[in-house]
Amino acid sequence: MTTTGKMMPPAMQRLIKGGDRRTITMSDDNVMIKQIVETHRPDGREVDTELLLHLVEDILKLSKLHADSVPAVISPTPTENMEDQTYRANYDDILNAFSHIIEQVSGELATDPQLNMKTLTGGEAHPTTLSICNMLAPFSWDAKLVLTLAAFAINYGEFWLLAQIYTTNQLAKSMATLKQLPMIMEHSVALKALFDGLDNLIQAMLKVTRCVLDLKALPSAYISSEFPALKAAMDHVQTAVYWTIRSAVACASQITSLTSYGLEYALSIYFNFSTRTQFKA
């Protein structure tokens, strides 16, 4: 198995092998990665990726139909201390600095739902991924990942927040109705495999992102960047970043289509999604 394969959890490998990469040759892959690398123009700006990722992880782990079934986290995260003034100030600082770029990427992820099928087959996912990478050109590779996941969490978190509270909150009910959520949730059993598949892929995206952050955090005073195993892993970071962002594009297109066209279309995209990714519920 290649270093890239080792970095990518099984769920993401299934997406790559069973979905987009059925129609993508190694030459095409190299060209696409080259295009992404060409967008990379870091200017030294720093992002507290660890702090922002904690917030994103909190949102995405709770973004499911029954959030109370999420296992308790053993070690406390910064989000458990949101009322603490220190953490609040830290989040305010990072969001004041980068909320505009997160919103821009979030808008790009909320693409025209008519492009959904093309996105799943690779026809539109690459241009959207390339556009996002151009937006994030000044940032380091790990920051690109975390900012993209933060943008994705806005859309995905809103979907599941409404799904969880629309039956008890009038404002949420009205907003959910506009998004056809009540009808979709009435058939949540039929869509369980789709929701599980999306969640599996999202958890894989988080694992890859954590791996990239951990690689960057290795102390250079003790581990040389020329150490063969580390160098081999770092050489594949660009590929991991590309496919993680592309996965976010695919997941976002599913949710956009779901709320735009409703149940009938949801079932059709589920069939397409399940046959391509071969997720196991």
C-alpha positions as CSV (number, residue, x, y, z in Angstrom):
1,M,0.0,0.0,0.0
2,T,1.3,3.5,-0.8
3,T,1.9,6.1,1.8
4,T,-1.2,8.0,0.6
5,G,-3.3,4.8,1.1
6,K,-2.0,4.5,4.6
7,M,-3.1,8.0,5.4
8,M,-6.6,7.6,4.0
9,P,-9.2,5.7,6.1
10,P,-11.1,2.9,4.3
11,A,-14.2,5.0,3.8
12,M,-12.2,7.5,1.7
13,Q,-10.4,4.8,-0.1
14,R,-13.7,3.3,-1.2
15,L,-14.9,6.7,-2.5
16,I,-11.7,7.1,-4.5
17,K,-11.6,3.5,-5.8
18,G,-15.4,3.1,-6.3
19,G,-16.4,6.5,-7.3
20,D,-14.4,9.3,-9.1
21,R,-11.4,7.2,-9.8
22,R,-13.2,4.7,-12.0
23,T,-13.0,7.3,-14.7
24,I,-9.7,8.9,-13.7
25,T,-6.4,7.6,-15.0
26,M,-3.1,8.0,-13.2
27,S,-2.1,10.6,-15.7
28,D,-5.3,12.5,-15.1
29,D,-4.7,12.3,-11.3
30,N,-1.2,13.7,-11.7
31,V,-2.5,16.5,-13.8
32,M,-5.2,17.4,-11.2
33,I,-2.7,17.3,-8.3
34,K,-0.3,19.5,-10.3
35,Q,-3.1,22.0,-10.8
36,I,-3.8,22.1,-7.1
37,V,-0.1,22.5,-6.2
38,E,0.1,25.4,-8.7
39,T,-2.6,27.2,-6.7
40,H,-0.5,26.9,-3.5
41,R,0.9,30.4,-2.8
42,P,1.4,30.6,1.0
43,D,2.1,34.0,2.4
44,G,2.9,33.0,6.0
45,R,-0.4,33.8,7.6
46,E,-1.1,31.6,10.6
47,V,-4.3,29.8,11.5
48,D,-4.9,28.1,14.8
49,T,-5.9,24.9,13.1
50,E,-6.0,22.9,16.3
51,L,-8.6,25.2,17.9
52,L,-10.7,25.5,14.8
53,L,-10.6,21.8,14.2
54,H,-11.9,21.1,17.7
55,L,-15.0,23.2,16.9
56,V,-15.5,21.5,13.5
57,E,-15.2,18.1,15.1
58,D,-17.8,19.0,17.6
59,I,-20.2,20.1,15.0
60,L,-19.7,17.2,12.6
61,K,-19.8,14.5,15.3
62,L,-23.2,15.8,16.5
63,S,-24.5,16.2,12.9
64,K,-26.7,13.1,12.8
65,L,-30.3,12.2,13.4
66,H,-29.8,11.0,16.9
67,A,-27.0,13.1,18.3
68,D,-27.5,11.7,21.8
69,S,-26.2,8.4,20.5
70,V,-22.7,9.9,19.9
71,P,-20.2,8.3,22.4
72,A,-19.0,10.6,25.1
73,V,-15.5,12.1,24.5
74,I,-13.2,11.0,27.3
75,S,-10.9,14.0,27.3
76,P,-12.5,17.5,27.4
77,T,-12.3,19.7,24.3
78,P,-12.3,23.5,24.1
79,T,-15.9,23.5,23.0
80,E,-16.9,22.1,26.4
81,N,-15.7,25.4,27.8
82,M,-17.4,27.8,25.4
83,E,-18.5,30.0,28.2
84,D,-15.0,30.3,29.5
85,Q,-13.7,33.8,28.6
86,T,-10.3,32.5,27.5
87,Y,-11.7,30.1,25.0
88,R,-14.4,32.6,23.9
89,A,-11.7,35.1,23.2
90,N,-9.6,32.6,21.2
91,Y,-12.6,31.6,19.1
92,D,-13.5,35.3,18.6
93,D,-10.0,36.0,17.4
94,I,-9.8,33.2,14.9
95,L,-13.3,33.7,13.5
96,N,-12.9,37.5,13.3
97,A,-9.8,36.9,11.2
98,F,-11.1,34.1,8.9
99,S,-14.9,34.0,9.0
100,H,-15.0,35.8,5.6
101,I,-13.0,33.1,3.8
102,I,-15.0,30.3,5.6
103,E,-18.2,31.9,4.3
104,Q,-16.8,32.2,0.8
105,V,-15.8,28.5,0.7
106,S,-19.2,27.6,2.3
107,G,-20.9,29.4,-0.6
108,E,-18.8,27.5,-3.1
109,L,-19.7,24.2,-1.5
110,A,-23.4,25.0,-1.8
111,T,-23.3,24.5,-5.5
112,D,-26.1,24.3,-8.0
113,P,-27.9,21.0,-7.1
114,Q,-28.3,20.2,-10.8
115,L,-24.6,19.5,-10.9
116,N,-24.9,16.8,-8.2
117,M,-24.8,13.8,-10.5
118,K,-21.8,15.2,-12.4
119,T,-20.1,15.9,-9.1
120,L,-20.5,12.3,-8.1
121,T,-19.0,11.0,-11.3
122,G,-16.1,13.4,-11.3
123,G,-17.5,15.8,-13.9
124,E,-17.8,18.8,-11.7
125,A,-16.0,17.9,-8.5
126,H,-12.6,18.8,-9.7
127,P,-13.4,22.4,-11.0
128,T,-15.1,23.1,-7.6
129,T,-12.2,21.7,-5.7
130,L,-9.8,23.7,-7.8
131,S,-11.9,26.9,-7.2
132,I,-11.8,26.3,-3.4
133,C,-8.0,25.8,-3.5
134,N,-7.7,29.1,-5.4
135,M,-9.7,30.8,-2.6
136,L,-7.3,29.2,0.0
137,A,-4.1,29.8,-2.0
138,P,-2.4,31.9,0.8
139,F,-2.8,29.2,3.4
140,S,-0.7,26.2,4.4
141,W,-1.9,22.8,3.4
142,D,-3.2,21.9,6.9
143,A,-5.1,25.3,7.1
144,K,-6.7,24.6,3.7
145,L,-8.2,21.4,5.1
146,V,-9.4,22.9,8.4
147,L,-10.9,26.0,6.7
148,T,-12.7,23.8,4.1
149,L,-14.1,21.5,6.9
150,A,-15.3,24.6,8.8
151,A,-17.1,25.8,5.7
152,F,-18.6,22.4,5.2
153,A,-19.7,22.2,8.8
154,I,-21.8,25.4,8.4
155,N,-24.0,23.8,5.8
156,Y,-24.0,20.3,7.1
157,G,-24.5,21.4,10.7
158,E,-27.4,23.6,9.8
159,F,-29.1,20.7,8.0
160,W,-28.9,18.4,11.1
161,L,-29.6,21.2,13.6
162,L,-33.0,21.8,11.9
163,A,-33.6,18.1,11.6
164,Q,-33.1,17.6,15.3
165,I,-35.2,20.5,16.6
166,Y,-37.9,21.3,14.0
167,T,-40.5,19.3,15.9
168,T,-40.1,21.4,19.0
169,N,-39.2,24.9,17.7
170,Q,-41.6,26.9,15.5
171,L,-38.8,28.9,13.8
172,A,-36.9,25.7,13.0
173,K,-40.1,24.1,11.8
174,S,-40.8,26.9,9.3
175,M,-37.2,26.9,8.1
176,A,-37.2,23.1,7.9
177,T,-40.4,23.2,5.8
178,L,-38.8,25.4,3.3
179,K,-36.0,22.9,3.0
180,Q,-38.5,19.9,2.7
181,L,-36.9,18.4,5.8
182,P,-40.1,17.1,7.5
183,M,-40.9,14.9,4.4
184,I,-37.2,13.8,4.3
185,M,-37.1,12.9,8.0
186,E,-40.4,10.9,7.7
187,H,-38.5,8.6,5.4
188,S,-35.2,8.6,7.3
189,V,-35.2,4.8,7.6
190,A,-35.2,4.5,3.8
191,L,-32.3,7.0,3.7
192,K,-30.4,5.5,6.6
193,A,-27.7,4.0,4.3
194,L,-27.2,7.3,2.6
195,F,-26.9,9.2,5.9
196,D,-24.5,6.5,7.3
197,G,-22.4,6.7,4.1
198,L,-22.1,10.4,4.4
199,D,-21.2,10.2,8.1
200,N,-18.5,7.5,7.3
201,L,-16.9,9.7,4.7
202,I,-17.0,12.7,7.0
203,Q,-15.3,10.8,9.8
204,A,-12.7,9.7,7.3
205,M,-12.2,13.4,6.2
206,L,-11.6,14.3,9.9
207,K,-9.1,11.4,10.4
208,V,-7.1,12.5,7.3
209,T,-7.1,16.1,8.5
210,R,-6.0,15.1,12.0
211,C,-3.2,13.0,10.4
212,V,-2.0,16.0,8.4
213,L,-2.0,18.2,11.5
214,D,-0.1,15.6,13.5
215,L,2.5,15.4,10.8
216,K,3.0,19.1,10.8
217,A,3.2,19.1,14.6
218,L,6.1,16.7,14.8
219,P,9.1,18.4,16.5
220,S,11.7,19.3,13.9
221,A,14.3,19.4,16.7
222,Y,14.0,15.7,17.1
223,I,12.8,14.4,13.7
224,S,14.5,15.6,10.6
225,S,12.3,16.5,7.6
226,E,14.6,14.3,5.6
227,F,13.8,11.2,7.6
228,P,12.6,8.8,4.9
229,A,9.3,7.8,6.5
230,L,8.4,11.4,7.3
231,K,9.5,12.7,3.9
232,A,7.4,10.1,2.1
233,A,4.4,11.0,4.2
234,M,4.9,14.8,3.6
235,D,5.2,14.2,-0.1
236,H,1.7,12.9,-0.2
237,V,0.1,15.6,1.9
238,Q,-1.0,17.5,-1.2
239,T,-2.8,14.5,-2.5
240,A,-4.5,13.9,0.8
241,V,-5.6,17.6,0.9
242,Y,-7.0,17.4,-2.6
243,W,-9.1,14.3,-2.1
244,T,-10.3,15.5,1.3
245,I,-11.5,18.8,-0.1
246,R,-13.0,16.9,-3.1
247,S,-14.8,14.6,-0.7
248,A,-16.3,17.7,1.1
249,V,-17.6,18.9,-2.3
250,A,-19.2,15.5,-2.9
251,C,-20.9,15.4,0.5
252,A,-22.1,19.0,0.2
253,S,-23.6,18.3,-3.1
254,Q,-25.7,15.5,-1.6
255,I,-27.1,17.7,1.1
256,T,-27.8,20.5,-1.4
257,S,-29.7,18.1,-3.7
258,L,-31.5,16.6,-0.8
259,T,-33.0,19.9,0.4
260,S,-33.6,21.3,-3.1
261,Y,-35.4,18.4,-4.7
262,G,-36.8,16.4,-1.8
263,L,-37.4,12.7,-1.2
264,E,-37.8,11.4,-4.7
265,Y,-34.6,12.9,-5.9
266,A,-32.9,11.9,-2.6
267,L,-33.7,8.3,-3.3
268,S,-32.3,8.5,-6.8
269,I,-29.0,10.1,-5.6
270,Y,-28.9,7.5,-2.9
271,F,-28.9,4.7,-5.5
272,N,-26.1,6.5,-7.4
273,F,-24.2,7.2,-4.2
274,S,-24.4,3.7,-2.8
275,T,-23.5,1.9,-6.1
276,R,-20.4,4.1,-6.5
277,T,-19.0,4.2,-3.0
278,Q,-20.1,0.8,-1.9
279,F,-20.4,1.9,1.7
280,K,-21.4,-0.6,4.2
281,A,-24.1,0.6,6.7
